[in-house]
């Protein structure tokens, strides 16, 4: 019955929307009616389900939570604007910040690395590298700050994280939770809130497409 409520063809064009649908129907979001999905990888994508309905906006252009401004006049985002969450907390943004610190003379086991990636940074942080730890803490904090705003707007019961950077585990999520608790305006927003990683992994979008196809077939 819930599947019949998802009849917006625009969802096909947004991988994060499909992943949100997949997790809602078949993954970590089962049983939740108010859900946020964030994928943190080479970019930051998102999907929003409120009262069992996918939220996309008037022209299917909504739910771009990776493109909220968290650092005015900050680094250039892939979309061409500056200071977006994606620019500072997605994989390339993490690696770029570390590269900038290394160029400024910061000591690190990553010095001299070629083609530095967020995966390299997370691995160095896991080994205790101070600069890499700061990088992960910085990214996690920015995501936590933005997530506090998202909670204020949407008041979900679950936030699901997907994407490669989310596999960094507590290196990312510990500073994220600290920042979230600092910025949320009321403990009520955190009451019974579930923060978790995607249960379906790379299959979330595929399962979301299945759910969408079923809903369109039954419409």
SVG drawing of the C-alpha trace seen along z (x, -y; Angstrom):
<svg xmlns="http://www.w3.org/2000/svg" viewBox="-3 -34 60 40">
<polyline fill="none" stroke="black" stroke-width="0.4" points="0.0,0.0 2.8,-2.4 4.5,-1.7 1.5,-3.2 2.3,-6.6 5.6,-6.8 4.5,-7.8 7.0,-10.5 9.0,-9.7 11.6,-12.3 13.0,-9.9 14.6,-7.9 17.1,-10.7 18.3,-10.9 20.4,-8.0 20.1,-9.1 16.3,-9.2 16.4,-5.7 18.7,-4.6 16.4,-6.2 13.5,-4.3 15.5,-1.1 16.4,-1.5 12.9,-2.6 11.3,0.5 13.9,3.2 16.8,2.0 17.5,0.0 14.5,-2.2 11.9,0.5 9.3,-0.6 10.2,-4.3 7.9,-6.9 10.2,-9.9 13.6,-9.2 16.7,-11.0 19.2,-9.3 22.7,-10.8 25.3,-9.3 28.8,-10.6 31.2,-9.6 32.8,-11.6 29.8,-13.9 27.0,-14.2 23.6,-13.1 20.4,-12.8 16.8,-11.5 14.0,-12.5 10.9,-10.5 8.2,-12.2 5.0,-10.5 5.8,-7.7 6.2,-10.0 9.3,-10.8 10.0,-14.6 11.4,-16.0 9.9,-19.5 7.8,-21.2 10.2,-20.3 12.0,-17.3 14.9,-19.5 14.6,-19.3 16.4,-17.2 19.9,-18.5 21.1,-18.5 24.7,-18.2 24.5,-21.7 23.6,-23.6 26.2,-26.3 28.3,-25.5 31.3,-27.6 30.6,-30.9 33.4,-31.7 34.8,-28.2 36.2,-25.8 34.6,-25.5 31.9,-22.7 31.5,-20.5 28.3,-22.4 30.3,-25.6 29.2,-27.3 31.4,-27.8 31.2,-26.5 28.7,-23.7 28.7,-20.7 29.8,-18.5 32.8,-20.7 34.1,-20.3 33.0,-16.9 32.8,-14.6 35.8,-12.5 37.5,-15.0 37.0,-17.8 38.6,-15.8 41.6,-14.9 41.9,-18.5 42.0,-19.9 44.7,-17.5 46.7,-18.3 46.5,-22.0 47.8,-21.4 50.6,-19.3 51.6,-22.0 51.6,-24.5 54.2,-22.3 52.0,-20.2 53.8,-17.0 52.1,-13.8 52.7,-10.2 50.8,-11.2 53.5,-13.7 54.7,-12.8 51.5,-10.9 50.4,-11.1 46.8,-11.1 45.7,-11.4 42.1,-10.1 39.7,-10.2 40.3,-6.5 44.0,-7.2 43.2,-9.8 40.8,-7.5 43.5,-4.8 46.1,-7.2 43.6,-8.4 43.0,-4.8 46.8,-4.5 46.7,-7.7 48.1,-10.2 47.3,-13.6 46.6,-15.5 44.4,-12.7 42.5,-12.6 41.9,-16.4 40.6,-15.9 38.1,-13.3 37.0,-15.3 36.6,-18.4 34.4,-16.5 32.4,-14.8 31.8,-18.1 30.6,-19.9 28.2,-17.0 26.9,-17.1 26.3,-20.9 24.3,-20.5 22.5,-17.5 21.3,-19.5 19.7,-21.9 18.1,-19.0 16.7,-17.7 15.2,-21.1 13.5,-21.1 12.4,-17.5 12.4,-15.9 13.0,-12.4 13.1,-9.2 16.1,-7.8 19.1,-9.1 20.8,-6.5 24.3,-7.1 25.7,-5.4 28.7,-5.9 32.4,-5.1 33.2,-7.9 30.6,-6.6 32.6,-3.3 35.2,-5.3 33.1,-4.4 33.7,-6.2 36.5,-8.3 33.6,-10.2 30.6,-9.5 32.1,-10.3 32.8,-14.0 29.5,-14.0 27.5,-13.1 29.4,-15.6 28.7,-18.4 25.1,-17.3 24.5,-17.4 26.1,-20.8 24.0,-22.4 20.5,-20.9 18.2,-23.3 16.3,-20.8 17.0,-17.2 13.6,-16.4 15.1,-16.2 17.4,-13.4 14.8,-11.5 14.5,-8.0 16.5,-9.1 18.4,-6.4 21.7,-7.1 22.9,-4.2 24.6,-3.1 22.8,-1.7 21.9,1.9 21.7,2.5 25.1,1.1 25.6,0.6 22.3,2.4 20.2,-0.4 19.6,-2.2 18.7,1.0 16.2,1.9 14.8,-1.6 14.3,-1.3 12.5,2.0 10.2,0.3 9.5,-2.6 8.7,-0.2 6.3,1.7 4.5,-1.5 4.2,-2.6 2.9,0.8 0.2,0.7 -0.8,-3.0"/>
</svg>
